[in-house]
Amino acid sequence: MTMMQERTRLTPEPQPYPPEPHPQPGPPAPDGVPDGLTHLMHGLDHTGDSVISWTPGNATEVAAARNYFARMTRRRSEGGAGHLGYRTDEGGERAEQLREFDPQARRIMFAPPLEGG
């Protein structure tokens, strides 16, 4: 067996990308998140662009999302990212600042605060 045949034999089958989160999601709601799917939180952190998802009825997912929200909004001096959290609606055209995590928010985005001089 040649080296090329060996590599070909050991290569795993390619997987579709991106993987489908759920088969046959419902129609998109006005905010762009399909019905029946999880709620989304977008943040730019030390790992890059992160998307956190949760289902409001799943306590484990809500707790993980709440922890991520707390870490992103915690002051930098306290070990957080120091960002502001916003609930967005209808494709992100309008936003409302969140001071606490809201598990019913369909989409949350984070932005660093503006600093003046």
C-alpha positions as CSV (number, residue, x, y, z in Angstrom):
1,M,0.0,0.0,0.0
2,T,1.4,3.4,-0.9
3,M,1.5,6.4,1.4
4,M,-1.3,8.1,-0.6
5,Q,-3.5,5.0,-0.3
6,E,-2.8,4.9,3.4
7,R,-3.9,8.6,3.9
8,T,-7.0,8.1,1.8
9,R,-8.0,5.1,3.8
10,L,-7.6,6.9,7.1
11,T,-9.5,10.1,6.1
12,P,-12.9,10.3,7.7
13,E,-16.0,10.8,5.5
14,P,-16.7,14.6,5.0
15,Q,-19.6,16.0,7.1
16,P,-22.0,18.6,5.7
17,Y,-21.1,22.1,6.9
18,P,-22.7,23.8,8.6
19,P,-24.6,21.1,10.3
20,E,-28.3,21.5,10.5
21,P,-29.4,22.6,14.0
22,H,-32.8,21.0,13.7
23,P,-34.5,19.2,10.8
24,Q,-37.3,21.2,9.2
25,P,-37.5,24.3,11.4
26,G,-40.7,26.3,11.5
27,P,-41.0,29.6,9.6
28,P,-38.9,32.5,10.8
29,A,-40.5,34.8,13.4
30,P,-40.3,38.6,12.8
31,D,-36.9,38.7,14.5
32,G,-35.3,36.1,12.2
33,V,-35.1,33.2,14.6
34,P,-37.2,30.3,13.3
35,D,-40.1,29.1,15.6
36,G,-39.3,26.0,17.6
37,L,-35.6,26.7,17.6
38,T,-33.4,28.0,20.4
39,H,-32.9,31.6,21.3
40,L,-29.5,33.2,20.3
41,M,-26.8,35.3,22.0
42,H,-24.0,36.8,19.9
43,G,-20.8,37.9,21.5
44,L,-17.2,38.7,20.5
45,D,-15.0,37.3,23.2
46,H,-11.4,35.8,23.6
47,T,-12.4,32.8,21.5
48,G,-13.7,34.9,18.6
49,D,-17.3,35.3,17.5
50,S,-19.4,33.2,19.8
51,V,-23.0,32.2,19.3
52,I,-24.7,30.8,22.4
53,S,-28.1,29.2,22.1
54,W,-30.7,28.1,24.6
55,T,-34.3,26.9,24.8
56,P,-36.3,28.8,27.5
57,G,-37.8,25.6,28.9
58,N,-34.4,23.9,29.3
59,A,-33.0,24.9,32.7
60,T,-29.4,23.6,31.9
61,E,-29.3,25.7,28.7
62,V,-30.8,28.8,30.4
63,A,-28.2,28.5,33.2
64,A,-25.3,28.3,30.7
65,A,-26.7,31.3,28.8
66,R,-27.1,33.3,32.0
67,N,-23.5,32.6,33.0
68,Y,-22.3,33.7,29.5
69,F,-24.4,36.9,29.8
70,A,-22.9,37.6,33.3
71,R,-19.3,37.0,32.1
72,M,-19.8,39.2,29.0
73,T,-21.4,42.1,31.1
74,R,-19.1,41.8,34.1
75,R,-16.6,44.7,34.4
76,R,-13.2,44.0,33.1
77,S,-11.7,44.8,36.5
78,E,-13.8,41.9,37.9
79,G,-12.6,39.5,35.2
80,G,-15.4,40.0,32.7
81,A,-15.5,41.4,29.1
82,G,-17.1,44.7,30.2
83,H,-19.7,44.7,27.3
84,L,-23.2,45.9,27.2
85,G,-26.0,43.4,26.4
86,Y,-28.8,44.4,24.0
87,R,-32.1,42.6,23.2
88,T,-32.6,43.1,19.4
89,D,-35.8,42.8,17.4
90,E,-36.7,42.3,13.8
91,G,-33.3,41.7,12.3
92,G,-31.4,44.0,14.8
93,E,-33.0,47.3,13.7
94,R,-34.0,48.2,17.2
95,A,-32.3,47.3,20.5
96,E,-33.0,47.7,24.2
97,Q,-30.2,47.4,26.7
98,L,-30.5,44.5,29.1
99,R,-29.1,44.9,32.6
100,E,-30.0,41.3,33.5
101,F,-30.3,38.2,31.4
102,D,-33.8,37.6,30.0
103,P,-34.3,34.0,29.0
104,Q,-37.4,35.0,26.9
105,A,-35.3,37.3,24.6
106,R,-35.1,35.8,21.2
107,R,-31.8,37.4,20.3
108,I,-29.2,39.1,22.5
109,M,-26.1,40.9,21.1
110,F,-23.1,42.4,23.0
111,A,-21.1,45.5,22.3
112,P,-18.2,47.2,24.1
113,P,-19.1,50.5,25.7
114,L,-17.9,53.7,23.9
115,E,-15.1,55.4,25.8
116,G,-14.7,59.1,25.5
117,G,-11.6,61.2,26.1
